[in-house]
Amino acid sequence: MSTAIPQTMKAIVEDQQANWVTLKDNIPVPTPGDNEVLVKVEYADQNPGDWKVASWISLDGALQGCDYAGTIVKLGSNLKSDLKVGDTVAGMITGGIRNDRGAFAEYLVVESDLTYRVPKELKLEGAPTFGAAWLTASQVLLKSQGHSLSSPIDGSKWYIVYGGSSSVGLFALQIARALGYKVLTFASPHSFDLVKSYGAHEVINYRDGDAIEQALKITNSEAVYAFDTISEGDSFKIASAALGSKGKQLNVINPPPEGFKDKIGNVELQHTVVYTLLGKDLNFSPRTPESPMIIPAVQDHYEFGKEVLKKTPEWITKYGFKANPIELRHGLEAIPQGLQDQKDGKISGKKVVYKIA
Ligand SMILES: NC(=O)c1ccc[n+]([C@@H]2O[C@H](COP(=O)([O-])OP(=O)(O)OC[C@H]3O[C@@H](n4cnc5c(N)ncnc54)[C@H](OP(=O)(O)O)[C@@H]3O)[C@@H](O)[C@H]2O)c1
């Protein structure tokens, strides 16, 4: 790959009039600043958050895309890590918010201590999947719920991952398994083999009318933690009820319906937002400044974010964590349709990854 850096690049940006994304080809290549590196993006993947941000949040011209993998082609000043030109890195940035950074682009800038070196066990095309989904699962299991990979728990305990075939779910299954849990999940029958191959001991069809009773029978009503990786529709009800009488904490990643908290008794409800790992306030209301919605930076989460990214290569090697199964599509021009497919619910049990360079 050539390291000659052009002045402009192609990127997927917000077209607010269409309320969707479009490909543009005259976007300035960003310049890496303090503690930043410039990455030539080779692969990017899509998350449901990408189409949601494009439809609900972005202003005209905002660069889209969060998850990336590529090669460092230029260093900024005062780096807080030992990254070098030529290193392959991957991770997550906040797409859809700024006009000068997004993963659906030929180049992006990222803080040198908020990216991870891709280990040799991981193919570069799978590396972007260790982005938002991986960080969300790590944040829930290892931060919010206080587990530690270095102190596995008693292997007779059950952990509930609601939605094991989702991108976040496939990472949650693997982390729960590495922690020593027996893992119960809910998925469609067509994904039963998939979730078992990612760590589930037992799986229940989430559409079964008696899904909750099946779960309580399997766990003897003794599960303490549940992670609802879907956090939509009936998922809140099923995940909370599946905890049973010993339930201590339910973690969700979309806001639950009003009044839900009052219905789950002593179970603590935690709503996790992965962007708090990146250490900056995030304005989720640029279209409606009159009713601001700011996700504030949380220092403690930022420290965790840096730590987990630093440890990601080591953990992939040590615990054998696997990337999501991927469907490879080609070029930035494929992204608007890909996001539409995700919005239409056509992506199941896999991650759509784009080859950019
Ligand atoms: N708060 C945060 O920081 C954060 C971070 C990441 C993601 N999220 C949100 O978390 C959700 C999941 O994200 P993701 O990237 O993991 O999604 P994803 O991979 O696109 O999820 C699709 C998968 O979910 C399964 N699924 C859909 N509805 C289900 C249900 N009711 N019960 C069980 N499984 C179901 C689908 O299986 P079938 O096709 O078989 O139904 C499919 O395999 C999204 O809403 C996303 O926006 C939030």
The ligand as an SDF file (V2000), in Angstrom:
LIG
                    3D

 48 52  0  0  0  0  0  0  0  0999 V2000
  -25.8100    1.6820   24.1610 N   0  0  0  0  0  0  0  0  0  0  0  0
  -24.7890    1.3900   23.3970 C   0  0  0  0  0  0  0  0  0  0  0  0
  -23.6930    1.8590   23.6440 O   0  0  0  0  0  0  0  0  0  0  0  0
  -24.9390    0.4410   22.2520 C   0  0  0  0  0  0  0  0  0  0  0  0
  -23.7910   -0.0960   21.6610 C   0  0  0  0  0  0  0  0  0  0  0  0
  -23.9470   -1.0210   20.6260 C   0  0  0  0  0  0  0  0  0  0  0  0
  -25.2300   -1.3500   20.1880 C   0  0  0  0  0  0  0  0  0  0  0  0
  -26.3030   -0.7470   20.7790 N   0  0  0  0  0  0  0  0  0  0  0  0
  -27.6670   -1.1390   20.3490 C   0  0  0  0  0  0  0  0  0  0  0  0
  -27.8050   -2.4920   20.7190 O   0  0  0  0  0  0  0  0  0  0  0  0
  -28.6400   -3.1840   19.7860 C   0  0  0  0  0  0  0  0  0  0  0  0
  -27.8820   -4.3880   19.2600 C   0  0  0  0  0  0  0  0  0  0  0  0
  -26.7690   -3.9610   18.4690 O   0  0  0  0  0  0  0  0  0  0  0  0
  -25.9660   -5.0230   17.6000 P   0  0  0  0  0  0  0  0  0  0  0  0
  -24.9610   -4.3190   16.7920 O   0  0  0  0  0  0  0  0  0  0  0  0
  -25.5050   -6.1190   18.4740 O   0  0  0  0  0  0  0  0  0  0  0  0
  -27.1740   -5.5290   16.6760 O   0  0  0  0  0  0  0  0  0  0  0  0
  -27.2230   -6.5420   15.4470 P   0  0  0  0  0  0  0  0  0  0  0  0
  -26.0320   -7.4080   15.4100 O   0  0  0  0  0  0  0  0  0  0  0  0
  -27.5570   -5.7880   14.2170 O   0  0  0  0  0  0  0  0  0  0  0  0
  -28.5320   -7.3820   15.8560 O   0  0  0  0  0  0  0  0  0  0  0  0
  -29.1440   -8.2210   14.9380 C   0  0  0  0  0  0  0  0  0  0  0  0
  -29.3030   -9.5820   15.6010 C   0  0  0  0  0  0  0  0  0  0  0  0
  -30.1820   -9.4510   16.7130 O   0  0  0  0  0  0  0  0  0  0  0  0
  -31.1130  -10.5450   16.7220 C   0  0  0  0  0  0  0  0  0  0  0  0
  -32.3870  -10.0800   17.2650 N   0  0  0  0  0  0  0  0  0  0  0  0
  -33.1770   -9.0940   16.7800 C   0  0  0  0  0  0  0  0  0  0  0  0
  -34.2600   -8.9330   17.5490 N   0  0  0  0  0  0  0  0  0  0  0  0
  -34.1570   -9.8460   18.5530 C   0  0  0  0  0  0  0  0  0  0  0  0
  -34.9690  -10.1580   19.6750 C   0  0  0  0  0  0  0  0  0  0  0  0
  -36.1190   -9.5110   19.9190 N   0  0  0  0  0  0  0  0  0  0  0  0
  -34.5530  -11.1370   20.5040 N   0  0  0  0  0  0  0  0  0  0  0  0
  -33.3770  -11.7900   20.2850 C   0  0  0  0  0  0  0  0  0  0  0  0
  -32.5670  -11.5290   19.2260 N   0  0  0  0  0  0  0  0  0  0  0  0
  -32.9620  -10.5740   18.3750 C   0  0  0  0  0  0  0  0  0  0  0  0
  -31.2500  -10.8920   15.2470 C   0  0  0  0  0  0  0  0  0  0  0  0
  -31.5900  -12.2520   15.1660 O   0  0  0  0  0  0  0  0  0  0  0  0
  -32.8720  -12.7450   14.2930 P   0  0  0  0  0  0  0  0  0  0  0  0
  -32.6940  -12.1140   12.9410 O   0  0  0  0  0  0  0  0  0  0  0  0
  -32.7510  -14.2030   14.2930 O   0  0  0  0  0  0  0  0  0  0  0  0
  -34.0550  -12.2160   15.0440 O   0  0  0  0  0  0  0  0  0  0  0  0
  -29.8660  -10.6110   14.6720 C   0  0  0  0  0  0  0  0  0  0  0  0
  -29.0230  -11.7480   14.7020 O   0  0  0  0  0  0  0  0  0  0  0  0
  -29.0010   -2.1350   18.7240 C   0  0  0  0  0  0  0  0  0  0  0  0
  -30.2510   -1.5730   19.0460 O   0  0  0  0  0  0  0  0  0  0  0  0
  -27.9080   -1.1010   18.8600 C   0  0  0  0  0  0  0  0  0  0  0  0
  -28.2980    0.1770   18.3920 O   0  0  0  0  0  0  0  0  0  0  0  0
  -26.1990    0.1180   21.7950 C   0  0  0  0  0  0  0  0  0  0  0  0
  1  2  1  0
  2  3  2  0
  2  4  1  0
  4  5  1  0
  4 48  2  0
  5  6  2  0
  6  7  1  0
  7  8  2  0
  8  9  1  0
  8 48  1  0
  9 10  1  0
  9 46  1  0
 10 11  1  0
 11 12  1  0
 11 44  1  0
 12 13  1  0
 13 14  1  0
 14 15  2  0
 14 16  1  0
 14 17  1  0
 17 18  1  0
 18 19  2  0
 18 20  1  0
 18 21  1  0
 21 22  1  0
 22 23  1  0
 23 24  1  0
 23 42  1  0
 24 25  1  0
 25 26  1  0
 25 36  1  0
 26 27  1  0
 26 35  1  0
 27 28  2  0
 28 29  1  0
 29 30  1  0
 29 35  2  0
 30 31  1  0
 30 32  2  0
 32 33  1  0
 33 34  2  0
 34 35  1  0
 36 37  1  0
 36 42  1  0
 37 38  1  0
 38 39  2  0
 38 40  1  0
 38 41  1  0
 42 43  1  0
 44 45  1  0
 44 46  1  0
 46 47  1  0
M  CHG  2   8   1  16  -1
M  END
$$$$
